[in-house]
Amino acid sequence: MFWFGIALVCLGALTVVITQLLGRRSTPVRSPEERFRLREQLIASGVSPRVAEYIAQGKRLEAIKAYRDETGQSLKEAVRYIDPLLQ
């Protein structure tokens, strides 16, 4: 009975880990040419060069931090702004 309890706990922990891994967003892998084109499009649409570079590289957290530094927006607003640009 003791080993059954340990096995059940391990199975539960494994389930949590797998669920978290599957729930992560993956950023698209872009070629240098694609990154350059995306960066230029973002800059032309009014996104700052620093934020555009992070977005083109798929660096979500860095883009959010840079946007917040530049605008003073809240984390929630920065995420709302950056996430659609990463698609």
C-alpha positions in Angstrom: 0.0 0.0 0.0 2.9 2.3 0.8 4.4 1.9 -2.7 1.1 2.5 -4.3 0.8 5.9 -2.6 4.3 6.9 -3.7 3.5 5.8 -7.3 0.4 7.8 -7.2 2.2 10.9 -6.0 4.9 10.5 -8.7 2.2 10.1 -11.4 0.5 13.3 -10.2 3.8 15.2 -10.3 4.6 13.9 -13.8 1.1 14.9 -15.0 1.7 18.5 -13.7 5.1 18.7 -15.4 3.8 17.4 -18.8 0.8 19.8 -18.6 3.0 22.8 -18.0 5.4 21.8 -20.8 2.5 21.3 -23.3 1.0 24.7 -22.3 4.1 26.7 -23.1 4.0 28.9 -26.2 6.6 28.3 -28.7 8.0 31.2 -30.7 8.4 30.7 -34.4 11.9 30.1 -35.7 12.6 32.7 -38.4 15.4 33.0 -40.9 17.5 36.2 -40.8 15.7 37.5 -43.9 12.3 36.9 -42.3 13.5 38.6 -39.1 14.7 41.6 -41.0 11.4 42.0 -43.0 9.3 41.6 -39.8 11.5 44.1 -38.0 11.1 46.7 -40.8 7.4 46.1 -41.0 7.0 46.6 -37.2 9.1 49.8 -37.3 7.1 51.1 -40.2 3.9 50.5 -38.2 5.1 52.5 -35.3 6.8 50.0 -33.0 10.1 51.1 -31.6 13.3 49.6 -33.1 14.3 47.9 -29.9 10.9 46.3 -29.3 10.7 45.4 -33.0 14.1 43.6 -32.8 13.0 41.6 -29.8 9.8 40.6 -31.4 11.5 39.6 -34.7 13.9 37.4 -32.6 10.9 35.8 -30.8 12.1 37.2 -27.4 8.7 37.8 -25.8 9.9 38.7 -22.3 12.5 41.1 -23.5 10.0 42.8 -25.8 7.6 43.2 -23.0 10.3 44.7 -20.7 11.5 47.0 -23.4 7.9 48.2 -24.1 7.3 48.8 -20.5 10.6 50.7 -20.1 9.7 52.9 -23.1 6.1 53.6 -22.3 5.6 53.1 -18.6 2.6 50.8 -19.3 1.6 48.1 -16.8 2.6 44.5 -17.3 -1.0 43.6 -18.3 -1.1 46.4 -21.0 2.4 45.5 -22.3 1.4 41.8 -22.7 -1.8 42.8 -24.5 0.3 45.0 -26.9 3.2 42.5 -27.5 1.5 39.2 -27.7 -0.5 39.9 -31.0 2.7 41.2 -32.6 4.4 37.8 -32.0 1.9 35.9 -34.0 
